[in-house]
Amino acid sequence: MYIYQRLRDLREDNDKKQEDIALILKISRQQYQLYESGKRELPMHHFITLARYYNVSLDYLAGILNTPKRLY
């Protein structure tokens, strides 16, 4: 699974809009949309923020694991 697909799946599973996640990352919705569409790579600091927000491991967020491993 591609990272951008996992980003979208997590967002939708949590009933969030792109605007909601963009606010968490302190970026524009347009910038977040580029990450979620795979047109830009997600910077590591955003990766960490989203892993904490969704309470999943970086391995799951990156698509390495298919089963979410909770952080806490």
PDB file with SEQRES, HELIX, SHEET and CRYST1 records, atoms N, CA, C and O in Angstrom:
SEQRES   1 A   72  MET TYR ILE TYR GLN ARG LEU ARG ASP LEU ARG GLU ASP          
SEQRES   2 A   72  ASN ASP LYS LYS GLN GLU ASP ILE ALA LEU ILE LEU LYS          
SEQRES   3 A   72  ILE SER ARG GLN GLN TYR GLN LEU TYR GLU SER GLY LYS          
SEQRES   4 A   72  ARG GLU LEU PRO MET HIS HIS PHE ILE THR LEU ALA ARG          
SEQRES   5 A   72  TYR TYR ASN VAL SER LEU ASP TYR LEU ALA GLY ILE LEU          
SEQRES   6 A   72  ASN THR PRO LYS ARG LEU TYR                                  
HELIX    1 AA1 ILE A    3  ASP A   13  1                                  11    
HELIX    2 AA2 GLN A   18  LEU A   25  1                                   8    
HELIX    3 AA3 ARG A   29  GLU A   36  1                                   8    
HELIX    4 AA4 MET A   44  TYR A   54  1                                  11    
HELIX    5 AA5 LEU A   58  LEU A   61  1                                   4    
CRYST1    1.000    1.000    1.000  90.00  90.00  90.00 P 1           1          
ATOM      1  N   MET A   1       0.837  -1.174   0.000  1.00  0.00           N  
ATOM      2  CA  MET A   1       0.000   0.000   0.000  1.00  0.00           C  
ATOM      3  C   MET A   1       0.886   1.243   0.000  1.00  0.00           C  
ATOM      4  O   MET A   1       1.908   1.294   0.685  1.00  0.00           O  
ATOM      5  N   TYR A   2       0.483   2.226  -0.767  1.00  0.00           N  
ATOM      6  CA  TYR A   2       1.213   3.483  -0.824  1.00  0.00           C  
ATOM      7  C   TYR A   2       0.880   4.359   0.381  1.00  0.00           C  
ATOM      8  O   TYR A   2      -0.216   4.292   0.937  1.00  0.00           O  
ATOM      9  N   ILE A   3       1.850   5.176   0.767  1.00  0.00           N  
ATOM     10  CA  ILE A   3       1.671   6.062   1.919  1.00  0.00           C  
ATOM     11  C   ILE A   3       0.449   6.952   1.735  1.00  0.00           C  
ATOM     12  O   ILE A   3      -0.345   7.116   2.661  1.00  0.00           O  
ATOM     13  N   TYR A   4       0.294   7.528   0.546  1.00  0.00           N  
ATOM     14  CA  TYR A   4      -0.807   8.459   0.346  1.00  0.00           C  
ATOM     15  C   TYR A   4      -2.163   7.772   0.465  1.00  0.00           C  
ATOM     16  O   TYR A   4      -3.135   8.404   0.879  1.00  0.00           O  
ATOM     17  N   GLN A   5      -2.247   6.498   0.111  1.00  0.00           N  
ATOM     18  CA  GLN A   5      -3.504   5.764   0.299  1.00  0.00           C  
ATOM     19  C   GLN A   5      -3.790   5.561   1.786  1.00  0.00           C  
ATOM     20  O   GLN A   5      -4.932   5.667   2.232  1.00  0.00           O  
ATOM     21  N   ARG A   6      -2.739   5.269   2.540  1.00  0.00           N  
ATOM     22  CA  ARG A   6      -2.897   5.080   3.985  1.00  0.00           C  
ATOM     23  C   ARG A   6      -3.328   6.390   4.641  1.00  0.00           C  
ATOM     24  O   ARG A   6      -4.163   6.384   5.545  1.00  0.00           O  
ATOM     25  N   LEU A   7      -2.762   7.520   4.190  1.00  0.00           N  
ATOM     26  CA  LEU A   7      -3.164   8.813   4.729  1.00  0.00           C  
ATOM     27  C   LEU A   7      -4.655   9.058   4.532  1.00  0.00           C  
ATOM     28  O   LEU A   7      -5.359   9.478   5.450  1.00  0.00           O  
ATOM     29  N   ARG A   8      -5.111   8.792   3.341  1.00  0.00           N  
ATOM     30  CA  ARG A   8      -6.532   9.000   3.033  1.00  0.00           C  
ATOM     31  C   ARG A   8      -7.415   8.043   3.835  1.00  0.00           C  
ATOM     32  O   ARG A   8      -8.433   8.448   4.395  1.00  0.00           O  
ATOM     33  N   ASP A   9      -7.019   6.784   3.884  1.00  0.00           N  
ATOM     34  CA  ASP A   9      -7.810   5.797   4.623  1.00  0.00           C  
ATOM     35  C   ASP A   9      -7.927   6.170   6.101  1.00  0.00           C  
ATOM     36  O   ASP A   9      -9.015   6.111   6.675  1.00  0.00           O  
ATOM     37  N   LEU A  10      -6.827   6.547   6.704  1.00  0.00           N  
ATOM     38  CA  LEU A  10      -6.854   6.933   8.117  1.00  0.00           C  
ATOM     39  C   LEU A  10      -7.738   8.160   8.333  1.00  0.00           C  
ATOM     40  O   LEU A  10      -8.521   8.215   9.281  1.00  0.00           O  
ATOM     41  N   ARG A  11      -7.604   9.127   7.452  1.00  0.00           N  
ATOM     42  CA  ARG A  11      -8.417  10.342   7.584  1.00  0.00           C  
ATOM     43  C   ARG A  11      -9.895  10.009   7.478  1.00  0.00           C  
ATOM     44  O   ARG A  11     -10.695  10.454   8.301  1.00  0.00           O  
ATOM     45  N   GLU A  12     -10.258   9.233   6.477  1.00  0.00           N  
ATOM     46  CA  GLU A  12     -11.663   8.885   6.272  1.00  0.00           C  
ATOM     47  C   GLU A  12     -12.191   7.990   7.394  1.00  0.00           C  
ATOM     48  O   GLU A  12     -13.335   8.145   7.820  1.00  0.00           O  
ATOM     49  N   ASP A  13     -11.372   7.060   7.873  1.00  0.00           N  
ATOM     50  CA  ASP A  13     -11.786   6.192   8.977  1.00  0.00           C  
ATOM     51  C   ASP A  13     -12.060   6.983  10.254  1.00  0.00           C  
ATOM     52  O   ASP A  13     -12.837   6.553  11.106  1.00  0.00           O  
ATOM     53  N   ASN A  14     -11.418   8.136  10.378  1.00  0.00           N  
ATOM     54  CA  ASN A  14     -11.597   8.990  11.548  1.00  0.00           C  
ATOM     55  C   ASN A  14     -12.584  10.126  11.287  1.00  0.00           C  
ATOM     56  O   ASN A  14     -12.692  11.061  12.080  1.00  0.00           O  
ATOM     57  N   ASP A  15     -13.302  10.033  10.168  1.00  0.00           N  
ATOM     58  CA  ASP A  15     -14.322  11.031   9.801  1.00  0.00           C  
ATOM     59  C   ASP A  15     -13.786  12.460   9.816  1.00  0.00           C  
ATOM     60  O   ASP A  15     -14.433  13.376  10.323  1.00  0.00           O  
ATOM     61  N   LYS A  16     -12.594  12.631   9.254  1.00  0.00           N  
ATOM     62  CA  LYS A  16     -11.969  13.955   9.173  1.00  0.00           C  
ATOM     63  C   LYS A  16     -11.926  14.417   7.731  1.00  0.00           C  
ATOM     64  O   LYS A  16     -11.906  13.611   6.801  1.00  0.00           O  
ATOM     65  N   LYS A  17     -11.912  15.721   7.563  1.00  0.00           N  
ATOM     66  CA  LYS A  17     -11.753  16.337   6.248  1.00  0.00           C  
ATOM     67  C   LYS A  17     -10.283  16.695   6.069  1.00  0.00           C  
ATOM     68  O   LYS A  17      -9.523  16.756   7.036  1.00  0.00           O  
ATOM     69  N   GLN A  18      -9.896  16.928   4.828  1.00  0.00           N  
ATOM     70  CA  GLN A  18      -8.522  17.357   4.571  1.00  0.00           C  
ATOM     71  C   GLN A  18      -8.200  18.631   5.336  1.00  0.00           C  
ATOM     72  O   GLN A  18      -7.077  18.806   5.810  1.00  0.00           O  
ATOM     73  N   GLU A  19      -9.168  19.513   5.458  1.00  0.00           N  
ATOM     74  CA  GLU A  19      -8.962  20.769   6.192  1.00  0.00           C  
ATOM     75  C   GLU A  19      -8.604  20.503   7.652  1.00  0.00           C  
ATOM     76  O   GLU A  19      -7.761  21.192   8.226  1.00  0.00           O  
ATOM     77  N   ASP A  20      -9.251  19.494   8.252  1.00  0.00           N  
ATOM     78  CA  ASP A  20      -8.984  19.159   9.655  1.00  0.00           C  
ATOM     79  C   ASP A  20      -7.533  18.722   9.849  1.00  0.00           C  
ATOM     80  O   ASP A  20      -6.862  19.149  10.789  1.00  0.00           O  
ATOM     81  N   ILE A  21      -7.067  17.872   8.951  1.00  0.00           N  
ATOM     82  CA  ILE A  21      -5.694  17.372   9.069  1.00  0.00           C  
ATOM     83  C   ILE A  21      -4.688  18.473   8.751  1.00  0.00           C  
ATOM     84  O   ILE A  21      -3.628  18.553   9.372  1.00  0.00           O  
ATOM     85  N   ALA A  22      -5.019  19.307   7.795  1.00  0.00           N  
ATOM     86  CA  ALA A  22      -4.140  20.436   7.469  1.00  0.00           C  
ATOM     87  C   ALA A  22      -3.966  21.354   8.678  1.00  0.00           C  
ATOM     88  O   ALA A  22      -2.868  21.854   8.921  1.00  0.00           O  
ATOM     89  N   LEU A  23      -5.031  21.577   9.433  1.00  0.00           N  
ATOM     90  CA  LEU A  23      -4.931  22.398  10.643  1.00  0.00           C  
ATOM     91  C   LEU A  23      -4.000  21.767  11.672  1.00  0.00           C  
ATOM     92  O   LEU A  23      -3.218  22.464  12.320  1.00  0.00           O  
ATOM     93  N   ILE A  24      -4.085  20.460  11.819  1.00  0.00           N  
ATOM     94  CA  ILE A  24      -3.216  19.752  12.767  1.00  0.00           C  
ATOM     95  C   ILE A  24      -1.754  19.902  12.356  1.00  0.00           C  
ATOM     96  O   ILE A  24      -0.875  20.071  13.202  1.00  0.00           O  
ATOM     97  N   LEU A  25      -1.504  19.837  11.049  1.00  0.00           N  
ATOM     98  CA  LEU A  25      -0.135  19.940  10.540  1.00  0.00           C  
ATOM     99  C   LEU A  25       0.326  21.395  10.358  1.00  0.00           C  
ATOM    100  O   LEU A  25       1.496  21.655  10.075  1.00  0.00           O  
ATOM    101  N   LYS A  26      -0.614  22.336  10.525  1.00  0.00           N  
ATOM    102  CA  LYS A  26      -0.337  23.769  10.371  1.00  0.00           C  
ATOM    103  C   LYS A  26       0.128  24.101   8.955  1.00  0.00           C  
ATOM    104  O   LYS A  26       1.089  24.840   8.739  1.00  0.00           O  
ATOM    105  N   ILE A  27      -0.605  23.516   7.996  1.00  0.00           N  
ATOM    106  CA  ILE A  27      -0.351  23.765   6.579  1.00  0.00           C  
ATOM    107  C   ILE A  27      -1.683  24.047   5.899  1.00  0.00           C  
ATOM    108  O   ILE A  27      -2.736  23.937   6.526  1.00  0.00           O  
ATOM    109  N   SER A  28      -1.643  24.409   4.631  1.00  0.00           N  
ATOM    110  CA  SER A  28      -2.886  24.656   3.899  1.00  0.00           C  
ATOM    111  C   SER A  28      -3.522  23.331   3.472  1.00  0.00           C  
ATOM    112  O   SER A  28      -2.849  22.303   3.390  1.00  0.00           O  
ATOM    113  N   ARG A  29      -4.814  23.373   3.204  1.00  0.00           N  
ATOM    114  CA  ARG A  29      -5.510  22.188   2.707  1.00  0.00           C  
ATOM    115  C   ARG A  29      -4.911  21.758   1.378  1.00  0.00           C  
ATOM    116  O   ARG A  29      -4.789  20.564   1.103  1.00  0.00           O  
ATOM    117  N   GLN A  30      -4.539  22.724   0.558  1.00  0.00           N  
ATOM    118  CA  GLN A  30      -3.956  22.419  -0.746  1.00  0.00           C  
ATOM    119  C   GLN A  30      -2.633  21.661  -0.593  1.00  0.00           C  
ATOM    120  O   GLN A  30      -2.356  20.723  -1.341  1.00  0.00           O  
ATOM    121  N   GLN A  31      -1.832  22.075   0.373  1.00  0.00           N  
ATOM    122  CA  GLN A  31      -0.564  21.380   0.616  1.00  0.00           C  
ATOM    123  C   GLN A  31      -0.824  19.953   1.078  1.00  0.00           C  
ATOM    124  O   GLN A  31      -0.177  19.017   0.609  1.00  0.00           O  
ATOM    125  N   TYR A  32      -1.770  19.786   1.995  1.00  0.00           N  
ATOM    126  CA  TYR A  32      -2.087  18.447   2.464  1.00  0.00           C  
ATOM    127  C   TYR A  32      -2.622  17.586   1.326  1.00  0.00           C  
ATOM    128  O   TYR A  32      -2.306  16.399   1.237  1.00  0.00           O  
ATOM    129  N   GLN A  33      -3.420  18.175   0.472  1.00  0.00           N  
ATOM    130  CA  GLN A  33      -3.988  17.436  -0.661  1.00  0.00           C  
ATOM    131  C   GLN A  33      -2.876  16.886  -1.556  1.00  0.00           C  
ATOM    132  O   GLN A  33      -3.007  15.791  -2.103  1.00  0.00           O  
ATOM    133  N   LEU A  34      -1.791  17.631  -1.706  1.00  0.00           N  
ATOM    134  CA  LEU A  34      -0.655  17.152  -2.498  1.00  0.00           C  
ATOM    135  C   LEU A  34      -0.016  15.916  -1.857  1.00  0.00           C  
ATOM    136  O   LEU A  34       0.396  14.995  -2.563  1.00  0.00           O  
ATOM    137  N   TYR A  35       0.066  15.894  -0.537  1.00  0.00           N  
ATOM    138  CA  TYR A  35       0.602  14.718   0.161  1.00  0.00           C  
ATOM    139  C   TYR A  35      -0.322  13.523  -0.027  1.00  0.00           C  
ATOM    140  O   TYR A  35       0.123  12.415  -0.327  1.00  0.00           O  
ATOM    141  N   GLU A  36      -1.610  13.768   0.155  1.00  0.00           N  
ATOM    142  CA  GLU A  36      -2.578  12.676   0.101  1.00  0.00           C  
ATOM    143  C   GLU A  36      -2.758  12.128  -1.317  1.00  0.00           C  
ATOM    144  O   GLU A  36      -3.130  10.969  -1.496  1.00  0.00           O  
ATOM    145  N   SER A  37      -2.497  12.951  -2.302  1.00  0.00           N  
ATOM    146  CA  SER A  37      -2.618  12.483  -3.688  1.00  0.00           C  
ATOM    147  C   SER A  37      -1.323  11.851  -4.202  1.00  0.00           C  
ATOM    148  O   SER A  37      -1.294  11.303  -5.304  1.00  0.00           O  
ATOM    149  N   GLY A  38      -0.256  11.928  -3.408  1.00  0.00           N  
ATOM    150  CA  GLY A  38       1.014  11.336  -3.806  1.00  0.00           C  
ATOM    151  C   GLY A  38       1.849  12.234  -4.693  1.00  0.00           C  
ATOM    152  O   GLY A  38       2.851  11.784  -5.251  1.00  0.00           O  
ATOM    153  N   LYS A  39       1.462  13.500  -4.839  1.00  0.00           N  
ATOM    154  CA  LYS A  39       2.219  14.429  -5.688  1.00  0.00           C  
ATOM    155  C   LYS A  39       3.407  15.049  -4.965  1.00  0.00           C  
ATOM    156  O   LYS A  39       4.326  15.569  -5.598  1.00  0.00           O  
ATOM    157  N   ARG A  40       3.384  14.993  -3.642  1.00  0.00           N  
ATOM    158  CA  ARG A  40       4.504  15.464  -2.822  1.00  0.00           C  
ATOM    159  C   ARG A  40       4.743  14.464  -1.708  1.00  0.00           C  
ATOM    160  O   ARG A  40       3.818  13.800  -1.239  1.00  0.00           O  
ATOM    161  N   GLU A  41       5.990  14.368  -1.292  1.00  0.00           N  
ATOM    162  CA  GLU A  41       6.318  13.474  -0.189  1.00  0.00           C  
ATOM    163  C   GLU A  41       6.062  14.161   1.145  1.00  0.00           C  
ATOM    164  O   GLU A  41       6.360  15.341   1.326  1.00  0.00           O  
ATOM    165  N   LEU A  42       5.511  13.404   2.059  1.00  0.00           N  
ATOM    166  CA  LEU A  42       5.225  13.907   3.393  1.00  0.00           C  
ATOM    167  C   LEU A  42       6.523  14.019   4.187  1.00  0.00           C  
ATOM    168  O   LEU A  42       7.235  13.025   4.334  1.00  0.00           O  
ATOM    169  N   PRO A  43       6.851  15.216   4.707  1.00  0.00           N  
ATOM    170  CA  PRO A  43       8.068  15.365   5.513  1.00  0.00           C  
ATOM    171  C   PRO A  43       7.984  14.542   6.801  1.00  0.00           C  
ATOM    172  O   PRO A  43       6.897  14.302   7.325  1.00  0.00           O  
ATOM    173  N   MET A  44       9.123  14.122   7.292  1.00  0.00           N  
ATOM    174  CA  MET A  44       9.173  13.265   8.471  1.00  0.00           C  
ATOM    175  C   MET A  44       8.481  13.900   9.680  1.00  0.00           C  
ATOM    176  O   MET A  44       7.807  13.191  10.427  1.00  0.00           O  
ATOM    177  N   HIS A  45       8.622  15.197   9.894  1.00  0.00           N  
ATOM    178  CA  HIS A  45       7.987  15.801  11.070  1.00  0.00           C  
ATOM    179  C   HIS A  45       6.461  15.729  10.977  1.00  0.00           C  
ATOM    180  O   HIS A  45       5.791  15.623  12.004  1.00  0.00           O  
ATOM    181  N   HIS A  46       5.905  15.783   9.777  1.00  0.00           N  
ATOM    182  CA  HIS A  46       4.458  15.601   9.607  1.00  0.00           C  
ATOM    183  C   HIS A  46       4.085  14.126   9.805  1.00  0.00           C  
ATOM    184  O   HIS A  46       3.033  13.809  10.359  1.00  0.00           O  
ATOM    185  N   PHE A  47       4.955  13.248   9.347  1.00  0.00           N  
ATOM    186  CA  PHE A  47       4.752  11.816   9.536  1.00  0.00           C  
ATOM    187  C   PHE A  47       4.591  11.495  11.016  1.00  0.00           C  
ATOM    188  O   PHE A  47       3.675  10.778  11.419  1.00  0.00           O  
ATOM    189  N   ILE A  48       5.497  12.040  11.811  1.00  0.00           N  
ATOM    190  CA  ILE A  48       5.477  11.794  13.262  1.00  0.00           C  
ATOM    191  C   ILE A  48       4.216  12.390  13.885  1.00  0.00           C  
ATOM    192  O   ILE A  48       3.574  11.752  14.719  1.00  0.00           O  
ATOM    193  N   THR A  49       3.865  13.593  13.490  1.00  0.00           N  
ATOM    194  CA  THR A  49       2.655  14.240  14.009  1.00  0.00           C  
ATOM    195  C   THR A  49       1.419  13.396  13.711  1.00  0.00           C  
ATOM    196  O   THR A  49       0.570  13.210  14.583  1.00  0.00           O  
ATOM    197  N   LEU A  50       1.313  12.886  12.491  1.00  0.00           N  
ATOM    198  CA  LEU A  50       0.145  12.094  12.121  1.00  0.00           C  
ATOM    199  C   LEU A  50       0.127  10.736  12.825  1.00  0.00           C  
ATOM    200  O   LEU A  50      -0.940  10.255  13.205  1.00  0.00           O  
ATOM    201  N   ALA A  51       1.278  10.123  12.999  1.00  0.00           N  
ATOM    202  CA  ALA A  51       1.339   8.853  13.730  1.00  0.00           C  
ATOM    203  C   ALA A  51       0.837   9.054  15.159  1.00  0.00           C  
ATOM    204  O   ALA A  51       0.087   8.228  15.678  1.00  0.00           O  
ATOM    205  N   ARG A  52       1.242  10.128  15.780  1.00  0.00           N  
ATOM    206  CA  ARG A  52       0.770  10.437  17.141  1.00  0.00           C  
ATOM    207  C   ARG A  52      -0.718  10.757  17.139  1.00  0.00           C  
ATOM    208  O   ARG A  52      -1.458  10.291  18.005  1.00  0.00           O  
ATOM    209  N   TYR A  53      -1.152  11.542  16.180  1.00  0.00           N  
ATOM    210  CA  TYR A  53      -2.566  11.933  16.107  1.00  0.00           C  
ATOM    211  C   TYR A  53      -3.470  10.715  15.935  1.00  0.00           C  
ATOM    212  O   TYR A  53      -4.474  10.578  16.634  1.00  0.00           O  
ATOM    213  N   TYR A  54      -3.115   9.837  15.008  1.00  0.00           N  
ATOM    214  CA  TYR A  54      -3.929   8.653  14.739  1.00  0.00           C  
ATOM    215  C   TYR A  54      -3.629   7.494  15.696  1.00  0.00           C  
ATOM    216  O   TYR A  54      -4.323   6.477  15.681  1.00  0.00           O  
ATOM    217  N   ASN A  55      -2.596   7.652  16.526  1.00  0.00           N  
ATOM    218  CA  ASN A  55      -2.190   6.625  17.478  1.00  0.00           C  
ATOM    219  C   ASN A  55      -1.820   5.320  16.761  1.00  0.00           C  
ATOM    220  O   ASN A  55      -2.289   4.241  17.121  1.00  0.00           O  
ATOM    221  N   VAL A  56      -0.980   5.447  15.753  1.00  0.00           N  
ATOM    222  CA  VAL A  56      -0.485   4.283  15.013  1.00  0.00           C  
ATOM    223  C   VAL A  56       1.029   4.389  14.872  1.00  0.00           C  
ATOM    224  O   VAL A  56       1.603   5.472  14.990  1.00  0.00           O  
ATOM    225  N   SER A  57       1.657   3.263  14.622  1.00  0.00           N  
ATOM    226  CA  SER A  57       3.112   3.258  14.450  1.00  0.00           C  
ATOM    227  C   SER A  57       3.486   3.882  13.104  1.00  0.00           C  
ATOM    228  O   SER A  57       2.673   3.948  12.183  1.00  0.00           O  
ATOM    229  N   LEU A  58       4.718   4.330  13.019  1.00  0.00           N  
ATOM    230  CA  LEU A  58       5.231   4.847  11.751  1.00  0.00           C  
ATOM    231  C   LEU A  58       5.262   3.753  10.692  1.00  0.00           C  
ATOM    232  O   LEU A  58       5.059   4.029   9.509  1.00  0.00           O  
ATOM    233  N   ASP A  59       5.512   2.524  11.102  1.00  0.00           N  
ATOM    234  CA  ASP A  59       5.509   1.399  10.153  1.00  0.00           C  
ATOM    235  C   ASP A  59       4.140   1.233   9.500  1.00  0.00           C  
ATOM    236  O   ASP A  59       4.043   0.993   8.296  1.00  0.00           O  
ATOM    237  N   TYR A  60       3.105   1.358  10.287  1.00  0.00           N  
ATOM    238  CA  TYR A  60       1.753   1.242   9.729  1.00  0.00           C  
ATOM    239  C   TYR A  60       1.455   2.426   8.815  1.00  0.00           C  
ATOM    240  O   TYR A  60       0.935   2.251   7.713  1.00  0.00           O  
ATOM    241  N   LEU A  61       1.780   3.616   9.270  1.00  0.00           N  
ATOM    242  CA  LEU A  61       1.527   4.819   8.477  1.00  0.00           C  
ATOM    243  C   LEU A  61       2.266   4.764   7.146  1.00  0.00           C  
ATOM    244  O   LEU A  61       1.755   5.234   6.129  1.00  0.00           O  
ATOM    245  N   ALA A  62       3.468   4.192   7.150  1.00  0.00           N  
ATOM    246  CA  ALA A  62       4.275   4.093   5.934  1.00  0.00           C  
ATOM    247  C   ALA A  62       3.853   2.934   5.028  1.00  0.00           C  
ATOM    248  O   ALA A  62       4.354   2.804   3.911  1.00  0.00           O  
ATOM    249  N   GLY A  63       2.936   2.097   5.504  1.00  0.00           N  
ATOM    250  CA  GLY A  63       2.486   0.979   4.687  1.00  0.00           C  
ATOM    251  C   GLY A  63       3.355  -0.260   4.806  1.00  0.00           C  
ATOM    252  O   GLY A  63       3.185  -1.209   4.040  1.00  0.00           O  
ATOM    253  N   ILE A  64       4.286  -0.270   5.755  1.00  0.00           N  
ATOM    254  CA  ILE A  64       5.143  -1.431   5.964  1.00  0.00           C  
ATOM    255  C   ILE A  64       4.357  -2.547   6.646  1.00  0.00           C  
ATOM    256  O   ILE A  64       4.467  -3.716   6.277  1.00  0.00           O  
ATOM    257  N   LEU A  65       3.561  -2.167   7.649  1.00  0.00           N  
ATOM    258  CA  LEU A  65       2.674  -3.107   8.331  1.00  0.00           C  
ATOM    259  C   LEU A  65       1.251  -2.911   7.852  1.00  0.00           C  
ATOM    260  O   LEU A  65       0.836  -1.786   7.573  1.00  0.00           O  
ATOM    261  N   ASN A  66       0.507  -3.986   7.755  1.00  0.00           N  
ATOM    262  CA  ASN A  66      -0.893  -3.876   7.329  1.00  0.00           C  
ATOM    263  C   ASN A  66      -1.866  -3.859   8.491  1.00  0.00           C  
ATOM    264  O   ASN A  66      -3.049  -3.571   8.307  1.00  0.00           O  
ATOM    265  N   THR A  67      -1.381  -4.163   9.681  1.00  0.00           N  
ATOM    266  CA  THR A  67      -2.221  -4.121  10.865  1.00  0.00           C  
ATOM    267  C   THR A  67      -1.706  -2.991  11.747  1.00  0.00           C  
ATOM    268  O   THR A  67      -0.520  -2.944  12.075  1.00  0.00           O  
ATOM    269  N   PRO A  68      -2.597  -2.080  12.129  1.00  0.00           N  
ATOM    270  CA  PRO A  68      -2.116  -0.948  12.933  1.00  0.00           C  
ATOM    271  C   PRO A  68      -1.601  -1.378  14.295  1.00  0.00           C  
ATOM    272  O   PRO A  68      -2.249  -2.145  15.008  1.00  0.00           O  
ATOM    273  N   LYS A  69      -0.436  -0.876  14.641  1.00  0.00           N  
ATOM    274  CA  LYS A  69       0.130  -1.093  15.952  1.00  0.00           C  
ATOM    275  C   LYS A  69      -0.065   0.202  16.723  1.00  0.00           C  
ATOM    276  O   LYS A  69       0.491   1.237  16.354  1.00  0.00           O  
ATOM    277  N   ARG A  70      -0.841   0.151  17.778  1.00  0.00           N  
ATOM    278  CA  ARG A  70      -1.137   1.344  18.561  1.00  0.00           C  
ATOM    279  C   ARG A  70       0.101   1.790  19.341  1.00  0.00           C  
ATOM    280  O   ARG A  70       0.914   0.972  19.771  1.00  0.00           O  
ATOM    281  N   LEU A  71       0.219   3.087  19.507  1.00  0.00           N  
ATOM    282  CA  LEU A  71       1.353   3.635  20.251  1.00  0.00           C  
ATOM    283  C   LEU A  71       1.135   3.551  21.753  1.00  0.00           C  
ATOM    284  O   LEU A  71       2.079   3.358  22.519  1.00  0.00           O  
ATOM    285  N   TYR A  72      -0.126   3.699  22.168  1.00  0.00           N  
ATOM    286  CA  TYR A  72      -0.455   3.646  23.598  1.00  0.00           C  
ATOM    287  C   TYR A  72      -1.866   3.183  23.782  1.00  0.00           C  
ATOM    288  O   TYR A  72      -2.337   3.071  24.914  1.00  0.00           O  
TER     289      TYR A  72                                                      
END                                                                             
